[in-house]
Amino acid sequence: MSTQPPEAAASARELTYAEAIREGLEQAMEADSRVFLFGEDVGVYGGAFGVSGDLVHRFGAERVIDTPISELGMAGAAVGAAITGMRPVLEIQFSDFITLAMEQIVNQAAKIRFMFGGKATVPMVVRLPGGSGTGAAAQHSQSLEAWFAHVPGLKVVQPSTPHDAKGMLLAAIDDPNPVLIFEHKLLYKTKGPVPEEAYRVPIGKAAVRRAGEDVTIVASSIMAIKAAAAAERLAAEGVSAEVIDLRSIRPIDLETIAASVRKTHRLLIVYEGVKTMGVGAEIAAMIAESDAFDYLDAPILRLGGADAPLPYNPVLEKAAVPQEDDIVAAALRLARGEA
Amino acid sequence: MTAERAKSRYSAMLRIRASEEALQKLFADGRIPGFVHLSIGQEAVAVGVSSCLRDADTVSSNHRGHGHTLAKGVELEPFFAEILGRETGLCRGRGGSMHVADFSKGMLGANGIVGAGLPITTGSALALKLLGKGDIAVVYFGDGALAQGLVHECINLSALWSLPVMFVCENNGWSEFSPTSRQMATSLRKLADAFGVEYRAVDGNRVSEVAATAETLVAGMRKAPAPAILECATTRVRGHFEGDRQDYRTASEIQSLPARDPLSLARAEMQVEGVPPDWFDEVAKQIAVEVNNAVAKALTAPPPIDADLAAGVYAGMGSK
């Protein structure tokens, strides 16, 4: 089976993950005058990671707005603009900086619809470049998605391919709820097929990237790419791994995971965020509480980020998050009954 | 015309006062399931400002937001029903006193987090400017919010982007249970000056003064979008919340409050203008009936249904 979603197979054109996001932004802004992009240096500079590029020249400084370094104010401005009829897309330069904006995201954006009795919608999107692997150390490398997945009212997604990066952005902009998109910095330059038209990848649906029989590997963001590579090596070892790319962690697609577990009887969960109290704990608990639990032939294993801040030194940095070798080793232990 | 406006503002203030007093009693009787912060003594700010606004203008408020809500034209019965936690409430009983809202009237919500209405209003003003219809956004906050970093972020953003937002500070001298003088090293006037934002200070208990100044500011903002700061000196007659022992207040401060009562000050002005005592008696009777009826209806309204708990968390794809 292809490691790309079937809907992408028809298109031969390849874009990078960053280009795919830019194309999605461009198409959304062309289609709907309510959509605008704002964030630190997203305009003239083109975004710290070059994602917005030349959009300011296409749409002008009124719709691609450079902001001061003012995360809490900007997050609140996104909330206020959304409830006044616009469709703001806010870029937080590094996802770590969202910590400065927690109040508006958690207390306001997430709760307004509920607090006001379902009479309001908050159609805002926050784009968050995250993840380790760039030597950016402890305050520019985190994977904080689990924090937000803990908050009812938010949606949290982590596209891993250029195809999903564009399709999930467009779905997020359509969505009447606040959606946080965690983009992995190491993925920006990765290439893949991306259809030219404006298409949507539904939020809340995982993708089975590879079918397998012996072990299920559920992974998110860049870990889905690593898990797919690990599955190739596992095949050479005679282990057939099914790889599920989570794509969305709130809402989470438990059914796709449970169906796979009922088939393979073994579950490995891989994510870059800190392992303790993370996404893997939730998935493991959901499986334990479901009928899929009866199908398990081995303990559920988790590979996640170390219980330490992200270190600067590249060797330490690699050691702090799961690598392809770790995934292969853990899957082999599970498949061979050594876990 | 002037007399008609004064009458309309007086009625609006009295409607807020009577509603707050009704809530005070409901709270004392144990009929309110949460806590409430009353705006008695501050009615002139909400009414003076709202008298210059239209439905499409947005307002955002704070924990002491009942007056701001009613002044924006929100109806009494769903207002009381909300604070009583009923299904017929403004927010179907999910929000309560600190989250009363009515988007159909441009009332974007009271708020439980001190200062949190400022960035929401800044964003609302950004949207209104982009929409280009001359509508403006107003945020009410207290002097206790001035130490919050987002106040500074939002004044800066609004000034940088020339947003049509009016920052209305209700300066009652109290930051919850402490005098603001012990919490803030500078003043709003100096902050306005630092950011180059137009600033006006008024006696926030004289509704005619609040309205006249707000009118000038709002007219300017509709023509050419730009932020403005209106600081209103006012009085918090009740405690920070109902049930507050207030043993931190001095007798002399409390004794000074009646002379500053916004209703008495307005009535004195209006009597000089020739409004007869009968008119005040009549309007007091009308509003008492209006408030009593609304409270009575709200008290008989059904509570929300437990099974609906999660229903309002997310909007479906068809919404808006």
Interface residues (C-beta under 8 A of the other chain):
Chain A: F36 E62 I65 T67 P68 S70 L72 G73 M74 A75 G76 A77 A78 V79 G80 A81 A82 I83 T84 G85 M86 P88 E103 Q104 N107 Q108 I112 R113 F114 M115 F116 G117 G118 K119 A120 T121 P123 P152 G153 K155 D174 D175 P176 N177
Chain B: T58 S60 G89 L90 C91 R92 G93 R94 G95 H99 A101 F103 L108 G109 N111 G112 I113 A116 L118 P119 I120 T121 T122 G123 S124 A125 L126 A127 L128 L130 L131 A137 G149 L150 E153 C154 N156 L157 L160 W161 A310 A311 G312 V313 Y314 A315 G316 M317 S319 K320
